[in-house]
Amino acid sequence: MTDLKDVLHFYLGCKIQHRFPDKSYNEGIKTLTASKLQQIADPETQDEKYWTSLKWWKPILRKLSDMSEEEKTEYNKRKQRKGYMAQIHADNTAWLISKGFDVFDLIPSGHAIEAKTLQP
């Protein structure tokens, strides 16, 4: 199982939701910025009594099975490029992350929220 603290930085620019039990501190849905990441990943505030604890933050991600036809076409084109396999794989993984896809299985483990389950 992937630990959110080890991969959250890959999702800079993606949406993230804050759900603290004390509703007065809820920040709702935000974009994950470097400063927000620094704030919520601070080892000094990982006790769950703090609203900044990583426990209360979850990225909003999409399952790979929710890829649109257009995205599938783009992804398949990207996979067919020539070059070093490791570089192509790294580039494709970065592309999937930039589109908000859950490449680390954070949704099934409860560390992320599936985007299509949120109300528009």
C-alpha positions in Angstrom: 0.0 0.0 0.0 1.3 3.4 -1.0 1.5 6.0 1.8 0.1 9.4 0.8 3.0 11.3 2.4 5.4 9.6 0.0 3.5 10.5 -3.2 1.4 13.6 -2.6 4.1 15.9 -4.0 3.6 14.4 -7.4 0.0 15.8 -7.4 0.9 19.5 -7.1 -1.7 21.4 -9.1 -4.4 18.8 -8.5 -7.5 19.4 -6.4 -7.4 18.3 -2.7 -10.2 18.2 -0.1 -9.9 19.0 3.5 -12.3 17.2 5.9 -11.5 18.1 9.6 -14.0 16.9 12.2 -14.3 20.4 13.6 -16.2 22.1 10.7 -14.9 25.5 11.6 -11.5 24.6 10.2 -12.7 22.9 7.0 -11.1 24.5 4.0 -13.2 22.6 1.4 -11.6 21.9 -2.0 -8.3 23.6 -2.8 -5.6 23.3 -5.4 -2.5 21.6 -4.0 0.2 24.2 -4.1 3.8 23.9 -2.9 3.0 26.1 0.1 -0.1 24.1 1.0 1.9 20.9 0.7 4.6 22.3 3.0 1.9 23.2 5.5 0.1 19.9 5.5 3.3 17.7 5.3 5.0 19.4 8.3 6.1 16.6 10.6 5.4 19.0 13.6 1.7 19.0 12.8 1.0 15.3 12.0 -0.9 14.7 15.3 -4.5 14.3 14.2 -5.6 17.0 16.6 -4.1 19.6 14.2 -6.2 20.6 11.2 -3.1 20.6 9.1 -2.5 16.9 9.7 -2.2 14.9 6.5 -4.9 12.6 7.8 -7.5 15.3 7.1 -6.5 16.0 3.5 -7.2 13.8 0.4 -6.4 14.4 -3.2 -9.3 14.2 -5.6 -8.3 11.8 -8.3 -9.7 9.8 -11.3 -9.4 6.1 -11.8 -7.6 5.0 -15.0 -10.8 3.4 -16.1 -12.4 6.8 -16.2 -10.1 8.0 -19.0 -12.0 9.6 -21.9 -11.6 8.4 -25.5 -9.6 11.5 -26.3 -7.3 10.8 -23.4 -6.9 7.1 -24.3 -5.9 8.2 -27.9 -3.3 10.6 -26.5 -2.0 8.1 -24.0 -1.6 5.4 -26.7 0.2 7.8 -28.9 2.6 8.7 -26.1 3.3 5.0 -25.4 4.3 4.4 -29.0 7.0 7.0 -29.1 10.6 5.8 -29.7 13.3 6.2 -27.2 14.5 4.8 -23.9 11.8 2.8 -22.3 12.5 4.2 -18.8 12.2 7.7 -20.0 9.0 7.0 -22.0 7.5 5.3 -18.9 8.4 8.2 -16.6 7.0 10.7 -19.1 3.7 8.8 -19.4 3.4 8.5 -15.6 3.9 12.2 -15.3 1.3 12.8 -17.9 -1.2 10.6 -16.1 -0.5 12.4 -12.8 -0.9 15.8 -14.5 -4.4 14.7 -15.6 -5.3 13.7 -12.0 -5.2 10.0 -12.5 -4.6 7.7 -9.5 -1.5 5.9 -10.5 -0.6 4.9 -6.9 -4.0 3.2 -6.0 -4.8 5.9 -3.4 -8.5 5.6 -4.0 -8.9 2.0 -3.1 -6.7 2.5 0.0 -8.9 5.4 1.2 -6.1 8.0 0.8 -7.8 9.8 -2.1 -11.3 10.7 -3.2 -12.7 9.5 -6.5 -13.5 12.6 -8.5 -16.7 11.3 -10.0 -18.2 10.6 -6.5 -18.2 14.3 -5.7 -21.3 16.4 -6.4 -20.9 18.9 -9.2 
